[in-house]
């Protein structure tokens, strides 16, 4: 899986474009301090480990749903997995 991480400068520019109401000074301070860097690294390891390619990703007993918004498909997999567990 290809990783995509932005440079700090790119992140800063994106933040400026996305939200004019965002406190730009606070955003800059937060980026500079890298207070969430440890959590970002944990998240990166998790998405690589579990082959996450989109947000949200729904995984049911090792089955990754192609469309996380397809309620009927999700319900079908859950029902099938419940039935399979009853037969074990």
PDB file of N, CA, C and O in Angstrom:
ATOM      1  N   UNK A   1       0.842  -1.169   0.000  1.00  0.00           N
ATOM      2  CA  UNK A   1       0.000   0.000   0.000  1.00  0.00           C
ATOM      3  C   UNK A   1       0.888   1.233   0.000  1.00  0.00           C
ATOM      4  O   UNK A   1       1.856   1.313   0.756  1.00  0.00           O
ATOM      5  N   UNK A   2       0.556   2.182  -0.842  1.00  0.00           N
ATOM      6  CA  UNK A   2       1.327   3.407  -0.932  1.00  0.00           C
ATOM      7  C   UNK A   2       0.887   4.364   0.169  1.00  0.00           C
ATOM      8  O   UNK A   2      -0.307   4.613   0.334  1.00  0.00           O
ATOM      9  N   UNK A   3       1.825   4.893   0.907  1.00  0.00           N
ATOM     10  CA  UNK A   3       1.519   5.850   1.958  1.00  0.00           C
ATOM     11  C   UNK A   3       1.475   7.249   1.388  1.00  0.00           C
ATOM     12  O   UNK A   3       2.202   7.573   0.449  1.00  0.00           O
ATOM     13  N   UNK A   4       0.627   8.069   1.956  1.00  0.00           N
ATOM     14  CA  UNK A   4       0.541   9.458   1.540  1.00  0.00           C
ATOM     15  C   UNK A   4       0.616  10.332   2.772  1.00  0.00           C
ATOM     16  O   UNK A   4      -0.308  10.353   3.585  1.00  0.00           O
ATOM     17  N   UNK A   5       1.686  11.036   2.907  1.00  0.00           N
ATOM     18  CA  UNK A   5       1.830  11.983   4.001  1.00  0.00           C
ATOM     19  C   UNK A   5       2.266  13.308   3.422  1.00  0.00           C
ATOM     20  O   UNK A   5       3.122  13.375   2.539  1.00  0.00           O
ATOM     21  N   UNK A   6       1.661  14.360   3.938  1.00  0.00           N
ATOM     22  CA  UNK A   6       1.947  15.701   3.450  1.00  0.00           C
ATOM     23  C   UNK A   6       3.115  16.303   4.231  1.00  0.00           C
ATOM     24  O   UNK A   6       3.349  15.968   5.392  1.00  0.00           O
ATOM     25  N   UNK A   7       3.826  17.184   3.573  1.00  0.00           N
ATOM     26  CA  UNK A   7       4.850  17.942   4.290  1.00  0.00           C
ATOM     27  C   UNK A   7       4.137  18.917   5.224  1.00  0.00           C
ATOM     28  O   UNK A   7       2.959  19.223   5.036  1.00  0.00           O
ATOM     29  N   UNK A   8       4.851  19.391   6.212  1.00  0.00           N
ATOM     30  CA  UNK A   8       4.257  20.353   7.137  1.00  0.00           C
ATOM     31  C   UNK A   8       3.805  21.614   6.402  1.00  0.00           C
ATOM     32  O   UNK A   8       2.763  22.182   6.730  1.00  0.00           O
ATOM     33  N   UNK A   9       4.575  22.051   5.417  1.00  0.00           N
ATOM     34  CA  UNK A   9       4.200  23.242   4.646  1.00  0.00           C
ATOM     35  C   UNK A   9       2.911  22.987   3.870  1.00  0.00           C
ATOM     36  O   UNK A   9       2.024  23.841   3.843  1.00  0.00           O
ATOM     37  N   UNK A  10       2.800  21.819   3.239  1.00  0.00           N
ATOM     38  CA  UNK A  10       1.596  21.487   2.489  1.00  0.00           C
ATOM     39  C   UNK A  10       0.391  21.398   3.407  1.00  0.00           C
ATOM     40  O   UNK A  10      -0.701  21.841   3.051  1.00  0.00           O
ATOM     41  N   UNK A  11       0.584  20.829   4.585  1.00  0.00           N
ATOM     42  CA  UNK A  11      -0.497  20.725   5.558  1.00  0.00           C
ATOM     43  C   UNK A  11      -0.959  22.111   5.984  1.00  0.00           C
ATOM     44  O   UNK A  11      -2.158  22.366   6.100  1.00  0.00           O
ATOM     45  N   UNK A  12      -0.024  22.984   6.211  1.00  0.00           N
ATOM     46  CA  UNK A  12      -0.334  24.352   6.608  1.00  0.00           C
ATOM     47  C   UNK A  12      -1.134  25.051   5.506  1.00  0.00           C
ATOM     48  O   UNK A  12      -2.143  25.692   5.798  1.00  0.00           O
ATOM     49  N   UNK A  13      -0.704  24.941   4.250  1.00  0.00           N
ATOM     50  CA  UNK A  13      -1.399  25.582   3.135  1.00  0.00           C
ATOM     51  C   UNK A  13      -2.798  25.005   2.946  1.00  0.00           C
ATOM     52  O   UNK A  13      -3.744  25.741   2.661  1.00  0.00           O
ATOM     53  N   UNK A  14      -2.927  23.710   3.103  1.00  0.00           N
ATOM     54  CA  UNK A  14      -4.235  23.066   2.981  1.00  0.00           C
ATOM     55  C   UNK A  14      -5.177  23.573   4.068  1.00  0.00           C
ATOM     56  O   UNK A  14      -6.339  23.874   3.796  1.00  0.00           O
ATOM     57  N   UNK A  15      -4.681  23.666   5.284  1.00  0.00           N
ATOM     58  CA  UNK A  15      -5.493  24.176   6.387  1.00  0.00           C
ATOM     59  C   UNK A  15      -5.977  25.591   6.117  1.00  0.00           C
ATOM     60  O   UNK A  15      -7.105  25.937   6.468  1.00  0.00           O
ATOM     61  N   UNK A  16      -5.148  26.403   5.504  1.00  0.00           N
ATOM     62  CA  UNK A  16      -5.539  27.779   5.182  1.00  0.00           C
ATOM     63  C   UNK A  16      -6.655  27.792   4.133  1.00  0.00           C
ATOM     64  O   UNK A  16      -7.575  28.607   4.206  1.00  0.00           O
ATOM     65  N   UNK A  17      -6.566  26.890   3.166  1.00  0.00           N
ATOM     66  CA  UNK A  17      -7.548  26.863   2.087  1.00  0.00           C
ATOM     67  C   UNK A  17      -8.874  26.256   2.530  1.00  0.00           C
ATOM     68  O   UNK A  17      -9.940  26.729   2.137  1.00  0.00           O
ATOM     69  N   UNK A  18      -8.807  25.215   3.343  1.00  0.00           N
ATOM     70  CA  UNK A  18     -10.016  24.483   3.710  1.00  0.00           C
ATOM     71  C   UNK A  18     -10.946  25.287   4.598  1.00  0.00           C
ATOM     72  O   UNK A  18     -12.159  25.286   4.389  1.00  0.00           O
ATOM     73  N   UNK A  19     -10.417  25.942   5.540  1.00  0.00           N
ATOM     74  CA  UNK A  19     -11.285  26.543   6.545  1.00  0.00           C
ATOM     75  C   UNK A  19     -10.827  27.951   6.896  1.00  0.00           C
ATOM     76  O   UNK A  19      -9.862  28.140   7.637  1.00  0.00           O
ATOM     77  N   UNK A  20     -11.525  28.923   6.358  1.00  0.00           N
ATOM     78  CA  UNK A  20     -11.178  30.313   6.642  1.00  0.00           C
ATOM     79  C   UNK A  20     -11.466  30.668   8.096  1.00  0.00           C
ATOM     80  O   UNK A  20     -10.860  31.592   8.640  1.00  0.00           O
ATOM     81  N   UNK A  21     -12.405  29.926   8.745  1.00  0.00           N
ATOM     82  CA  UNK A  21     -12.749  30.215  10.128  1.00  0.00           C
ATOM     83  C   UNK A  21     -11.774  29.566  11.106  1.00  0.00           C
ATOM     84  O   UNK A  21     -11.833  29.822  12.308  1.00  0.00           O
ATOM     85  N   UNK A  22     -10.892  28.741  10.601  1.00  0.00           N
ATOM     86  CA  UNK A  22      -9.916  28.066  11.448  1.00  0.00           C
ATOM     87  C   UNK A  22      -8.953  29.087  12.042  1.00  0.00           C
ATOM     88  O   UNK A  22      -8.526  30.015  11.354  1.00  0.00           O
ATOM     89  N   UNK A  23      -8.620  28.923  13.282  1.00  0.00           N
ATOM     90  CA  UNK A  23      -7.648  29.795  13.929  1.00  0.00           C
ATOM     91  C   UNK A  23      -6.279  29.453  13.344  1.00  0.00           C
ATOM     92  O   UNK A  23      -5.638  28.486  13.757  1.00  0.00           O
ATOM     93  N   UNK A  24      -5.848  30.250  12.390  1.00  0.00           N
ATOM     94  CA  UNK A  24      -4.621  29.964  11.646  1.00  0.00           C
ATOM     95  C   UNK A  24      -3.388  29.921  12.549  1.00  0.00           C
ATOM     96  O   UNK A  24      -2.503  29.091  12.344  1.00  0.00           O
ATOM     97  N   UNK A  25      -3.322  30.789  13.527  1.00  0.00           N
ATOM     98  CA  UNK A  25      -2.168  30.808  14.428  1.00  0.00           C
ATOM     99  C   UNK A  25      -2.128  29.539  15.274  1.00  0.00           C
ATOM    100  O   UNK A  25      -1.062  28.959  15.481  1.00  0.00           O
ATOM    101  N   UNK A  26      -3.296  29.109  15.765  1.00  0.00           N
ATOM    102  CA  UNK A  26      -3.356  27.882  16.560  1.00  0.00           C
ATOM    103  C   UNK A  26      -2.974  26.675  15.703  1.00  0.00           C
ATOM    104  O   UNK A  26      -2.260  25.787  16.168  1.00  0.00           O
ATOM    105  N   UNK A  27      -3.447  26.638  14.454  1.00  0.00           N
ATOM    106  CA  UNK A  27      -3.083  25.547  13.552  1.00  0.00           C
ATOM    107  C   UNK A  27      -1.571  25.503  13.362  1.00  0.00           C
ATOM    108  O   UNK A  27      -0.964  24.435  13.438  1.00  0.00           O
ATOM    109  N   UNK A  28      -0.966  26.655  13.117  1.00  0.00           N
ATOM    110  CA  UNK A  28       0.483  26.697  12.914  1.00  0.00           C
ATOM    111  C   UNK A  28       1.225  26.211  14.156  1.00  0.00           C
ATOM    112  O   UNK A  28       2.188  25.453  14.047  1.00  0.00           O
ATOM    113  N   UNK A  29       0.779  26.646  15.338  1.00  0.00           N
ATOM    114  CA  UNK A  29       1.413  26.212  16.584  1.00  0.00           C
ATOM    115  C   UNK A  29       1.280  24.700  16.769  1.00  0.00           C
ATOM    116  O   UNK A  29       2.235  24.025  17.153  1.00  0.00           O
ATOM    117  N   UNK A  30       0.088  24.182  16.493  1.00  0.00           N
ATOM    118  CA  UNK A  30      -0.144  22.743  16.659  1.00  0.00           C
ATOM    119  C   UNK A  30       0.711  21.926  15.697  1.00  0.00           C
ATOM    120  O   UNK A  30       1.261  20.890  16.070  1.00  0.00           O
ATOM    121  N   UNK A  31       0.820  22.399  14.454  1.00  0.00           N
ATOM    122  CA  UNK A  31       1.654  21.690  13.482  1.00  0.00           C
ATOM    123  C   UNK A  31       3.115  21.749  13.908  1.00  0.00           C
ATOM    124  O   UNK A  31       3.819  20.740  13.861  1.00  0.00           O
ATOM    125  N   UNK A  32       3.572  22.922  14.322  1.00  0.00           N
ATOM    126  CA  UNK A  32       4.970  23.084  14.728  1.00  0.00           C
ATOM    127  C   UNK A  32       5.314  22.211  15.945  1.00  0.00           C
ATOM    128  O   UNK A  32       6.404  21.643  16.015  1.00  0.00           O
ATOM    129  N   UNK A  33       4.396  22.108  16.886  1.00  0.00           N
ATOM    130  CA  UNK A  33       4.647  21.327  18.100  1.00  0.00           C
ATOM    131  C   UNK A  33       4.564  19.823  17.852  1.00  0.00           C
ATOM    132  O   UNK A  33       5.120  19.032  18.616  1.00  0.00           O
ATOM    133  N   UNK A  34       3.880  19.436  16.799  1.00  0.00           N
ATOM    134  CA  UNK A  34       3.707  18.018  16.449  1.00  0.00           C
ATOM    135  C   UNK A  34       3.188  17.210  17.638  1.00  0.00           C
ATOM    136  O   UNK A  34       3.650  16.101  17.907  1.00  0.00           O
ATOM    137  N   UNK A  35       2.220  17.792  18.339  1.00  0.00           N
ATOM    138  CA  UNK A  35       1.687  17.149  19.540  1.00  0.00           C
ATOM    139  C   UNK A  35       0.997  15.817  19.254  1.00  0.00           C
ATOM    140  O   UNK A  35       0.952  14.941  20.118  1.00  0.00           O
ATOM    141  N   UNK A  36       0.466  15.667  18.055  1.00  0.00           N
ATOM    142  CA  UNK A  36      -0.268  14.439  17.730  1.00  0.00           C
ATOM    143  C   UNK A  36       0.556  13.473  16.879  1.00  0.00           C
ATOM    144  O   UNK A  36       0.036  12.463  16.405  1.00  0.00           O
ATOM    145  N   UNK A  37       1.826  13.778  16.687  1.00  0.00           N
ATOM    146  CA  UNK A  37       2.661  12.942  15.826  1.00  0.00           C
ATOM    147  C   UNK A  37       2.695  11.492  16.284  1.00  0.00           C
ATOM    148  O   UNK A  37       2.644  10.587  15.452  1.00  0.00           O
ATOM    149  N   UNK A  38       2.779  11.252  17.580  1.00  0.00           N
ATOM    150  CA  UNK A  38       2.812   9.878  18.086  1.00  0.00           C
ATOM    151  C   UNK A  38       1.523   9.138  17.707  1.00  0.00           C
ATOM    152  O   UNK A  38       1.576   7.988  17.270  1.00  0.00           O
ATOM    153  N   UNK A  39       0.368   9.791  17.873  1.00  0.00           N
ATOM    154  CA  UNK A  39      -0.897   9.151  17.524  1.00  0.00           C
ATOM    155  C   UNK A  39      -1.005   8.929  16.018  1.00  0.00           C
ATOM    156  O   UNK A  39      -1.541   7.912  15.580  1.00  0.00           O
ATOM    157  N   UNK A  40      -0.505   9.863  15.231  1.00  0.00           N
ATOM    158  CA  UNK A  40      -0.506   9.706  13.775  1.00  0.00           C
ATOM    159  C   UNK A  40       0.310   8.474  13.389  1.00  0.00           C
ATOM    160  O   UNK A  40      -0.101   7.708  12.517  1.00  0.00           O
ATOM    161  N   UNK A  41       1.449   8.281  14.023  1.00  0.00           N
ATOM    162  CA  UNK A  41       2.285   7.111  13.741  1.00  0.00           C
ATOM    163  C   UNK A  41       1.569   5.822  14.124  1.00  0.00           C
ATOM    164  O   UNK A  41       1.655   4.831  13.397  1.00  0.00           O
ATOM    165  N   UNK A  42       0.863   5.819  15.255  1.00  0.00           N
ATOM    166  CA  UNK A  42       0.088   4.638  15.666  1.00  0.00           C
ATOM    167  C   UNK A  42      -0.994   4.346  14.635  1.00  0.00           C
ATOM    168  O   UNK A  42      -1.183   3.198  14.233  1.00  0.00           O
ATOM    169  N   UNK A  43      -1.710   5.395  14.205  1.00  0.00           N
ATOM    170  CA  UNK A  43      -2.756   5.223  13.198  1.00  0.00           C
ATOM    171  C   UNK A  43      -2.178   4.693  11.887  1.00  0.00           C
ATOM    172  O   UNK A  43      -2.775   3.828  11.244  1.00  0.00           O
ATOM    173  N   UNK A  44      -1.022   5.211  11.496  1.00  0.00           N
ATOM    174  CA  UNK A  44      -0.375   4.766  10.259  1.00  0.00           C
ATOM    175  C   UNK A  44      -0.055   3.276  10.338  1.00  0.00           C
ATOM    176  O   UNK A  44      -0.314   2.529   9.394  1.00  0.00           O
ATOM    177  N   UNK A  45       0.503   2.851  11.457  1.00  0.00           N
ATOM    178  CA  UNK A  45       0.813   1.422  11.631  1.00  0.00           C
ATOM    179  C   UNK A  45      -0.453   0.574  11.546  1.00  0.00           C
ATOM    180  O   UNK A  45      -0.453  -0.496  10.936  1.00  0.00           O
ATOM    181  N   UNK A  46      -1.534   1.060  12.163  1.00  0.00           N
ATOM    182  CA  UNK A  46      -2.798   0.307  12.143  1.00  0.00           C
ATOM    183  C   UNK A  46      -3.373   0.206  10.736  1.00  0.00           C
ATOM    184  O   UNK A  46      -3.804  -0.871  10.323  1.00  0.00           O
ATOM    185  N   UNK A  47      -3.387   1.313   9.993  1.00  0.00           N
ATOM    186  CA  UNK A  47      -3.983   1.227   8.657  1.00  0.00           C
ATOM    187  C   UNK A  47      -3.124   0.381   7.729  1.00  0.00           C
ATOM    188  O   UNK A  47      -3.658  -0.276   6.834  1.00  0.00           O
ATOM    189  N   UNK A  48      -1.823   0.379   7.915  1.00  0.00           N
ATOM    190  CA  UNK A  48      -0.982  -0.497   7.103  1.00  0.00           C
ATOM    191  C   UNK A  48      -1.196  -1.961   7.498  1.00  0.00           C
ATOM    192  O   UNK A  48      -1.297  -2.827   6.629  1.00  0.00           O
ATOM    193  N   UNK A  49      -1.264  -2.237   8.784  1.00  0.00           N
ATOM    194  CA  UNK A  49      -1.444  -3.597   9.280  1.00  0.00           C
ATOM    195  C   UNK A  49      -2.771  -4.191   8.799  1.00  0.00           C
ATOM    196  O   UNK A  49      -2.841  -5.362   8.428  1.00  0.00           O
ATOM    197  N   UNK A  50      -3.821  -3.362   8.811  1.00  0.00           N
ATOM    198  CA  UNK A  50      -5.161  -3.853   8.483  1.00  0.00           C
ATOM    199  C   UNK A  50      -5.591  -3.506   7.060  1.00  0.00           C
ATOM    200  O   UNK A  50      -6.759  -3.667   6.707  1.00  0.00           O
ATOM    201  N   UNK A  51      -4.654  -3.031   6.243  1.00  0.00           N
ATOM    202  CA  UNK A  51      -4.898  -2.752   4.830  1.00  0.00           C
ATOM    203  C   UNK A  51      -6.080  -1.795   4.631  1.00  0.00           C
ATOM    204  O   UNK A  51      -6.929  -2.025   3.770  1.00  0.00           O
ATOM    205  N   UNK A  52      -6.130  -0.748   5.411  1.00  0.00           N
ATOM    206  CA  UNK A  52      -7.188   0.243   5.293  1.00  0.00           C
ATOM    207  C   UNK A  52      -6.860   1.161   4.122  1.00  0.00           C
ATOM    208  O   UNK A  52      -5.757   1.701   4.030  1.00  0.00           O
ATOM    209  N   UNK A  53      -7.840   1.332   3.225  1.00  0.00           N
ATOM    210  CA  UNK A  53      -7.591   2.160   2.051  1.00  0.00           C
ATOM    211  C   UNK A  53      -8.531   3.348   1.959  1.00  0.00           C
ATOM    212  O   UNK A  53      -8.373   4.196   1.080  1.00  0.00           O
ATOM    213  N   UNK A  54      -9.509   3.423   2.858  1.00  0.00           N
ATOM    214  CA  UNK A  54     -10.439   4.543   2.833  1.00  0.00           C
ATOM    215  C   UNK A  54     -11.020   4.760   4.220  1.00  0.00           C
ATOM    216  O   UNK A  54     -10.919   3.904   5.098  1.00  0.00           O
ATOM    217  N   UNK A  55     -11.627   5.921   4.395  1.00  0.00           N
ATOM    218  CA  UNK A  55     -12.301   6.224   5.648  1.00  0.00           C
ATOM    219  C   UNK A  55     -13.735   6.581   5.324  1.00  0.00           C
ATOM    220  O   UNK A  55     -13.964   7.485   4.520  1.00  0.00           O
ATOM    221  N   UNK A  56     -14.688   5.925   5.901  1.00  0.00           N
ATOM    222  CA  UNK A  56     -14.530   4.833   6.859  1.00  0.00           C
ATOM    223  C   UNK A  56     -14.237   3.523   6.155  1.00  0.00           C
ATOM    224  O   UNK A  56     -14.534   3.364   4.971  1.00  0.00           O
ATOM    225  N   UNK A  57     -13.660   2.598   6.877  1.00  0.00           N
ATOM    226  CA  UNK A  57     -13.479   1.223   6.419  1.00  0.00           C
ATOM    227  C   UNK A  57     -14.224   0.332   7.390  1.00  0.00           C
ATOM    228  O   UNK A  57     -14.061   0.449   8.605  1.00  0.00           O
ATOM    229  N   UNK A  58     -15.036  -0.550   6.857  1.00  0.00           N
ATOM    230  CA  UNK A  58     -15.767  -1.492   7.699  1.00  0.00           C
ATOM    231  C   UNK A  58     -15.234  -2.883   7.425  1.00  0.00           C
ATOM    232  O   UNK A  58     -15.216  -3.350   6.285  1.00  0.00           O
ATOM    233  N   UNK A  59     -14.796  -3.542   8.501  1.00  0.00           N
ATOM    234  CA  UNK A  59     -14.246  -4.887   8.410  1.00  0.00           C
ATOM    235  C   UNK A  59     -15.023  -5.762   9.389  1.00  0.00           C
ATOM    236  O   UNK A  59     -15.078  -5.480  10.586  1.00  0.00           O
ATOM    237  N   UNK A  60     -15.619  -6.821   8.863  1.00  0.00           N
ATOM    238  CA  UNK A  60     -16.425  -7.724   9.676  1.00  0.00           C
ATOM    239  C   UNK A  60     -15.789  -9.105   9.617  1.00  0.00           C
ATOM    240  O   UNK A  60     -15.821  -9.767   8.580  1.00  0.00           O
ATOM    241  N   UNK A  61     -15.213  -9.536  10.731  1.00  0.00           N
ATOM    242  CA  UNK A  61     -14.549 -10.848  10.804  1.00  0.00           C
ATOM    243  C   UNK A  61     -13.581 -11.070   9.644  1.00  0.00           C
ATOM    244  O   UNK A  61     -13.557 -12.143   9.040  1.00  0.00           O
ATOM    245  N   UNK A  62     -12.793 -10.058   9.343  1.00  0.00           N
ATOM    246  CA  UNK A  62     -11.795 -10.185   8.290  1.00  0.00           C
ATOM    247  C   UNK A  62     -12.315  -9.884   6.895  1.00  0.00           C
ATOM    248  O   UNK A  62     -11.547  -9.941   5.935  1.00  0.00           O
ATOM    249  N   UNK A  63     -13.584  -9.568   6.757  1.00  0.00           N
ATOM    250  CA  UNK A  63     -14.173  -9.235   5.461  1.00  0.00           C
ATOM    251  C   UNK A  63     -14.275  -7.717   5.375  1.00  0.00           C
ATOM    252  O   UNK A  63     -15.020  -7.098   6.135  1.00  0.00           O
ATOM    253  N   UNK A  64     -13.531  -7.119   4.454  1.00  0.00           N
ATOM    254  CA  UNK A  64     -13.576  -5.676   4.282  1.00  0.00           C
ATOM    255  C   UNK A  64     -14.683  -5.339   3.296  1.00  0.00           C
ATOM    256  O   UNK A  64     -14.722  -5.845   2.175  1.00  0.00           O
ATOM    257  N   UNK A  65     -15.570  -4.479   3.741  1.00  0.00           N
ATOM    258  CA  UNK A  65     -16.694  -4.090   2.899  1.00  0.00           C
ATOM    259  C   UNK A  65     -16.213  -3.163   1.794  1.00  0.00           C
ATOM    260  O   UNK A  65     -15.486  -2.201   2.044  1.00  0.00           O
ATOM    261  N   UNK A  66     -16.628  -3.463   0.575  1.00  0.00           N
ATOM    262  CA  UNK A  66     -16.225  -2.652  -0.569  1.00  0.00           C
ATOM    263  C   UNK A  66     -16.806  -1.245  -0.478  1.00  0.00           C
ATOM    264  O   UNK A  66     -16.124  -0.258  -0.756  1.00  0.00           O
ATOM    265  N   UNK A  67     -18.081  -1.170  -0.083  1.00  0.00           N
ATOM    266  CA  UNK A  67     -18.756   0.120   0.052  1.00  0.00           C
ATOM    267  C   UNK A  67     -19.224   0.264   1.499  1.00  0.00           C
ATOM    268  O   UNK A  67     -20.193  -0.382   1.897  1.00  0.00           O
ATOM    269  N   UNK A  68     -18.559   1.091   2.283  1.00  0.00           N
ATOM    270  CA  UNK A  68     -18.915   1.204   3.700  1.00  0.00           C
ATOM    271  C   UNK A  68     -20.271   1.858   3.945  1.00  0.00           C
ATOM    272  O   UNK A  68     -20.711   1.956   5.091  1.00  0.00           O
ATOM    273  N   UNK A  69     -20.932   2.303   2.891  1.00  0.00           N
ATOM    274  CA  UNK A  69     -22.237   2.939   3.034  1.00  0.00           C
ATOM    275  C   UNK A  69     -23.373   2.065   2.509  1.00  0.00           C
ATOM    276  O   UNK A  69     -24.527   2.493   2.475  1.00  0.00           O
ATOM    277  N   UNK A  70     -23.046   0.842   2.102  1.00  0.00           N
ATOM    278  CA  UNK A  70     -24.059  -0.084   1.580  1.00  0.00           C
ATOM    279  C   UNK A  70     -24.635  -0.889   2.738  1.00  0.00           C
ATOM    280  O   UNK A  70     -24.129  -1.960   3.074  1.00  0.00           O
ATOM    281  N   UNK A  71     -25.692  -0.368   3.342  1.00  0.00           N
ATOM    282  CA  UNK A  71     -26.293  -0.980   4.516  1.00  0.00           C
ATOM    283  C   UNK A  71     -26.700  -2.429   4.261  1.00  0.00           C
ATOM    284  O   UNK A  71     -26.446  -3.301   5.092  1.00  0.00           O
ATOM    285  N   UNK A  72     -27.321  -2.683   3.131  1.00  0.00           N
ATOM    286  CA  UNK A  72     -27.806  -4.036   2.839  1.00  0.00           C
ATOM    287  C   UNK A  72     -26.652  -5.035   2.755  1.00  0.00           C
ATOM    288  O   UNK A  72     -26.762  -6.153   3.259  1.00  0.00           O
ATOM    289  N   UNK A  73     -25.559  -4.643   2.126  1.00  0.00           N
ATOM    290  CA  UNK A  73     -24.398  -5.535   2.013  1.00  0.00           C
ATOM    291  C   UNK A  73     -23.790  -5.794   3.392  1.00  0.00           C
ATOM    292  O   UNK A  73     -23.393  -6.917   3.700  1.00  0.00           O
ATOM    293  N   UNK A  74     -23.721  -4.755   4.210  1.00  0.00           N
ATOM    294  CA  UNK A  74     -23.172  -4.902   5.564  1.00  0.00           C
ATOM    295  C   UNK A  74     -24.049  -5.831   6.381  1.00  0.00           C
ATOM    296  O   UNK A  74     -23.549  -6.725   7.063  1.00  0.00           O
ATOM    297  N   UNK A  75     -25.358  -5.622   6.314  1.00  0.00           N
ATOM    298  CA  UNK A  75     -26.309  -6.459   7.042  1.00  0.00           C
ATOM    299  C   UNK A  75     -26.211  -7.911   6.577  1.00  0.00           C
ATOM    300  O   UNK A  75     -26.267  -8.833   7.391  1.00  0.00           O
ATOM    301  N   UNK A  76     -26.066  -8.108   5.285  1.00  0.00           N
ATOM    302  CA  UNK A  76     -25.957  -9.466   4.741  1.00  0.00           C
ATOM    303  C   UNK A  76     -24.727 -10.186   5.290  1.00  0.00           C
ATOM    304  O   UNK A  76     -24.813 -11.353   5.674  1.00  0.00           O
ATOM    305  N   UNK A  77     -23.596  -9.508   5.330  1.00  0.00           N
ATOM    306  CA  UNK A  77     -22.365 -10.117   5.844  1.00  0.00           C
ATOM    307  C   UNK A  77     -22.520 -10.416   7.332  1.00  0.00           C
ATOM    308  O   UNK A  77     -22.131 -11.491   7.790  1.00  0.00           O
ATOM    309  N   UNK A  78     -23.080  -9.483   8.086  1.00  0.00           N
ATOM    310  CA  UNK A  78     -23.277  -9.714   9.523  1.00  0.00           C
ATOM    311  C   UNK A  78     -24.186 -10.917   9.750  1.00  0.00           C
ATOM    312  O   UNK A  78     -23.882 -11.785  10.568  1.00  0.00           O
ATOM    313  N   UNK A  79     -25.300 -10.966   9.026  1.00  0.00           N
ATOM    314  CA  UNK A  79     -26.225 -12.095   9.173  1.00  0.00           C
ATOM    315  C   UNK A  79     -25.553 -13.417   8.810  1.00  0.00           C
ATOM    316  O   UNK A  79     -25.738 -14.424   9.494  1.00  0.00           O
ATOM    317  N   UNK A  80     -24.774 -13.406   7.735  1.00  0.00           N
ATOM    318  CA  UNK A  80     -24.070 -14.621   7.303  1.00  0.00           C
ATOM    319  C   UNK A  80     -23.046 -15.057   8.347  1.00  0.00           C
ATOM    320  O   UNK A  80     -22.905 -16.248   8.625  1.00  0.00           O
ATOM    321  N   UNK A  81     -22.334 -14.095   8.923  1.00  0.00           N
ATOM    322  CA  UNK A  81     -21.334 -14.420   9.938  1.00  0.00           C
ATOM    323  C   UNK A  81     -21.986 -14.939  11.221  1.00  0.00           C
ATOM    324  O   UNK A  81     -21.439 -15.823  11.880  1.00  0.00           O
ATOM    325  N   UNK A  82     -23.134 -14.401  11.573  1.00  0.00           N
ATOM    326  CA  UNK A  82     -23.853 -14.904  12.758  1.00  0.00           C
ATOM    327  C   UNK A  82     -24.297 -16.347  12.520  1.00  0.00           C
ATOM    328  O   UNK A  82     -24.151 -17.198  13.397  1.00  0.00           O
ATOM    329  N   UNK A  83     -24.834 -16.618  11.345  1.00  0.00           N
ATOM    330  CA  UNK A  83     -25.258 -17.986  11.030  1.00  0.00           C
ATOM    331  C   UNK A  83     -24.081 -18.949  11.032  1.00  0.00           C
ATOM    332  O   UNK A  83     -24.187 -20.067  11.536  1.00  0.00           O
ATOM    333  N   UNK A  84     -22.971 -18.519  10.475  1.00  0.00           N
ATOM    334  CA  UNK A  84     -21.779 -19.375  10.428  1.00  0.00           C
ATOM    335  C   UNK A  84     -21.283 -19.672  11.837  1.00  0.00           C
ATOM    336  O   UNK A  84     -20.821 -20.781  12.105  1.00  0.00           O
ATOM    337  N   UNK A  85     -21.370 -18.709  12.731  1.00  0.00           N
ATOM    338  CA  UNK A  85     -20.907 -18.944  14.098  1.00  0.00           C
ATOM    339  C   UNK A  85     -21.815 -19.913  14.839  1.00  0.00           C
ATOM    340  O   UNK A  85     -21.362 -20.620  15.739  1.00  0.00           O
ATOM    341  N   UNK A  86     -23.075 -19.953  14.476  1.00  0.00           N
ATOM    342  CA  UNK A  86     -24.026 -20.886  15.097  1.00  0.00           C
ATOM    343  C   UNK A  86     -23.721 -22.325  14.680  1.00  0.00           C
ATOM    344  O   UNK A  86     -23.992 -23.262  15.431  1.00  0.00           O
ATOM    345  N   UNK A  87     -23.166 -22.495  13.499  1.00  0.00           N
ATOM    346  CA  UNK A  87     -22.880 -23.825  12.972  1.00  0.00           C
ATOM    347  C   UNK A  87     -21.514 -24.359  13.386  1.00  0.00           C
ATOM    348  O   UNK A  87     -21.145 -25.471  13.006  1.00  0.00           O
ATOM    349  N   UNK A  88     -20.771 -23.594  14.147  1.00  0.00           N
ATOM    350  CA  UNK A  88     -19.434 -24.042  14.560  1.00  0.00           C
ATOM    351  C   UNK A  88     -19.497 -24.972  15.736  1.00  0.00           C
ATOM    352  O   UNK A  88     -18.461 -25.441  16.208  1.00  0.00           O
TER     353      UNK A  88
END
